[in-house]
Amino acid sequence: MTIKKKVTILGSGSAGLTAAIYAARADLQPLVIQGLQAGGQLTITTDVENFPGFPNGILGPDLMEEMHKQAERFGTQFIFDNAESVDLSKRPFQIRTSGEEILTDTLIICTGASAKLLGLESESKLMGHGVSACATCDGFFFKDKIVYVVGGGDTAMEEAMFLTRFASEVHLVHRRDSFRASKIMVDRAKENSKIKFVLNSVIEEIMDVKAGMVTSIRLRDLKTDKVQDLPADGVFVAIGHKPNTELFEGQLELNEAGYIVTHGVKTKITGVFAAGDVQDPLYRQAVTAAGTGCMAALEAQWLLEAEEAAQKHESVVNSAK
């Protein structure tokens, strides 16, 4: 079955749903291909207290559900599936899912970025319950707590320093004794008395899944092979993010880390826009993603209006000949 649309949005996180709301309110009847993790990363987040409009906070899944309902109210169509292929070589652009072919005049890419994780089963089960991949999002909940940050890059140093505003102890765990982080960031972290460096070590387990909260971590020293269980209230994984851009390799300009290169929210292809974490390696917040989702929808609207006006003008000119 072939579906024809003026606006199609890939992704249903904060950026995608905001784009859908704006496009739907402009009567463009957008289509959202949700992906199989509908709602994006906020669906694995518990309390969200930094999104405007919720003075008492809101659960991440609840926020996404409310945004979904808002987009649906104005006429957004949703497909609960993944895009399997995208052809941006000509307009209308072609998207294939497992069951549909979509031809779309404009495309807004909001496929996000996935946090790189340690790969522990306990890590995934305790995500949002003491395990986090975003100190800015969740640091507030760890006042006077003992937390561990895993990583050796600038992000890990930034997360550790941010967490010292709240936590009583911040332990930075890194598998080597040298860092990928810039010297200035390492120096700043070392100057902070709250940060303790745990080098040549890895976290092998996070307890306690049965309790539904982080109570301790199992740490292995890679030089001595010594294993010890240490008390912990939180674990922040800061080993990087991977933008979900595999579909666009060879079609769009990507930077060295794989993020889509944009000017504002415009890509190098007319009619293709990108919003949210898929093009933002710096802020990675729900509210900034929503802002770029709004921008992308407006850009798509203005492009379509300009093209429609040009077609009408050309038709008038031709009829007058």
N, C-alpha and C positions, 0 to 999 in steps of 0.2 A: 504494500500500500504506500502511495506517495502522498506526502503532506506538503502543502505549499504555504510558506509563512513570510511575512515581512520582517519579523524579528524572531530569532531563535537564541536562546540563552543556554549555554552549557554550564551546569552547576547550580546547586540550590542552597548554597550557604548565604551568608549575609550579603555578599556582593550580588549574587545571582537573583535572590529574592527582591532586593531593592531595585535592581534593574527591571525586574518583572513588574513591580508595582508602578514604576514610572512609565514603562512602555504600555502597560494596560490602561493606565489613566489617560494616555494619549490616544486611546482607541486603536492601538496597533495589534491587539490580540496576540500577544507574544506566546511562544511555546517554550517551556522550560524542560530540558532533559535533565532530570534530577541526579542521575547517577545512582548507584546502589547504596551509597551512604547519604541518603537524603538529609539535607540540613548541614552537611559539612562537619568541620571539626567541633563546632559548638554543641553538637549532639552528644559528644563524649565529655562535655564540661558540666560541672554541677552549677554552683552559684556564679552568676554574672552580675557584678556590681559596678561595672564601668561603662555600661551602655546607657546613654541618656534616656530619661523617661521612666526609670524604675528605681525610685528612691530606696526601696527595700530589697533591691536585687531581684533577679529572676533566674530560674534554672535555664541552662543553655538549650535543652530540648524544647522547653516551653516557649522561649524566645523565637526559636525557629518555627515552631508550630503557629505562633501568632503571625509571623511574617508571611508564612505560607497562606494562611487564611486570608490575609489582607490582599495578597497578590491574586488569589483565586476569586475573591469578591469582585475584583474589577475586570475579570474575564481572562485571566491567564490559564492556558492549557498546560497540563503536566504529563510527562511520560516518565514512568518509574523504570528507567533502563540506563545503560551506559552507551555512550557514543563509541562505536567500534571503529569507524573511519570517518575522516573529514577531508573533503576535496575543496581547497581554496583557490584552485587554478582559474576558476571563472565564476561569474555571477549568473544565476543564483548559485550560492554555495551548496554543496551536497554533503549531507550528514547521514550516515547509516547506523542504526541501532540493530539489535538482534531481530527486530520485527518490522522496522519502519525505514523508509527513505524520506528524508526531509530536504526540501529545496527551500532555501531562505535567502532573501535579499540582503539581510544584514545578520551578522553573528556577533554575539557578546560572549566572550570566553571568561568563565568564572570558575574554572576547575580547581583553583586553590593550590595549596602546597601541603605536603604531608610531613609531619615531624619524623625525623629518623629516630628510631627507638632501639633499646638494647636487645629486644627480642625475647624477653622473659615472659612466661605465661602470667606470672604474678604481676608484672608491670602492666599488662593489658587489663587484667581483672581489677587492678587498683587505680587505673587511670580515672582521674576525677575524684578519687577518694584518698588523696595523699600523694599520688603520683601525678606529675604535671609536666608539660613541655612549654610552659609559658609563665615565667615569674611575674611579669607585668600583670597578667590576668589573675593569678592566684596567690601571689605573695602575701597579700593582706590577711589571708586566712591562717598564716603561720606566725602570728605574734607570739614571741617568747617561746618558740619551738626550736627543735633541733632539725636542721634540714641538710640534705646532701645534694650537691650539684655535680652532674657528670658531664665532662667535656674538657677540651683543652684549647678551644678557639676563643675569639673575641666574644662570641655570644655567651659562652660559659662564664667568662670573666664579668661580663655585664650583668648576667643573671645573678651571679654570686654577690656582686656589689649591691644590686637592687635589693636582694633578700636581706642584707644586713640592716635594712631599715626596720625590719619586723622580727626576724628570727633572733634567738639568743645565741645560736651557734650555726655557722655555715661551713660545711666541709666540702671542699672541691676535690673530687676524685678524678684522676687522670691516669691512663694506662702507661704513660711514659713519664720521664722526668724533664722533658722539654715540651714546649708548647707551640701550637700553630698560631696562637694569639700574638698580636703585636706587642713589642716590648713595653710600650707605654701602658697597655692594658694590664699586662702581667705585673708591672711595677705598682700600679694603682691597687690591684688586688692584694699584693703582698704588704702594702702599707696599711691595709685595713685590718685592724686587730681582731675583728670578728671572724675573719676568713682563715681557716686552717687548710693547708694543702695536704692531700693524701695522694702521693705519687706512686707510680709503678703498681697500681692497684686497679681492681675491677669489682663491681658489684655483681655477685653471682645470684643473689636471691633477695626478694623484698617480702617481708612478713608484715601483716598477717592477713592472708586472703580470707580465712574463715571469719575473722573479726570484722572484715570489711573496711579496714583502715591500715595505714602504715604504722607499725610499731617498732620495727628494727630492720637492719639490712645485714646481709652476709657479705663480708668483704674478703677478697683474696689478694694477698701480696704476691705479685708476679715474680719477684726476685727470691723470696724465701719460701713461697708456696704456703705461707701461714694463712689460716682461715679464722676469722673471728666474727661473731655476731655483735653488732653495736646498736644501741638505741637510736631510733630515728622517728621523727614525726612526718617527714615529707621527703620525697625524692624528685628533683627537677632534672629532666633529661635535656641536655643542651648540646647535642652532637650534630645539630644542623637540621635543615629542612630540604625537602626535595619537591620542587614545583611539578605539578602534574601536567606536563607539556609534551609527553611522548607523541600524542596525535599530531603535533604541529611541527615536529622536527623536519627540516628541509622545506617547510612552507612559510614559516614566520621567522623573524630574527629573534634569536635567543642569546642571552648573555652567557658568560662562562659557567655560571651556576645553573643554567637552564631556564631562567625566568624570561618571560616574553618581554622584549624591548618595546616600549611605548613612548609616544610623545603625548603627554596627558594620558588619555586612554586609547589613543589611536595607534594601530599597528601600521606596518608598511603597506598593508593591503586595504584599499578603500572598501569600507563596509564591514571590516573586521575590527572589533574593539576587545580590549582585555581589561578586567577589573579585579580587584582583590588581591589575595596572596599570590596568585599566579604571575603577577607582574610587580609585586611589592615585596622585596626581600628585607625591607627596613622596618616598617611599622608593624605589620601583621596583626592588626587589631580588628575586631568586628566592626567598630564604628568607622574606621578608615576604609575598610572593604565596602561598607554600605555607601560611603561617600563616592567612591569610584564607580560603584554600580549605578548610582544616580547619574554620574557624569556620562557613563557609557550609553545609558538609555537615552539621555538627551541628545548626545552626538548622533546616535542612530536615527532618532526622530528628525533631527535637523537635516541629516543627509537625505532621508527619504522625502521630506517635504521639498527640499531644494531640487531633487531629481524629478519629482512630480510636477513642480512648477516649470521646470525646464522643458519637460515633455509637453505640457499644455501650451507653452509659448511656441514650441516648434510646430505643434499641430495647428495653432492659429495662423502662424506664418505660412505654412504649407497650404492651408485652405484658402488663404488670400491670394495665392499665386494663380 
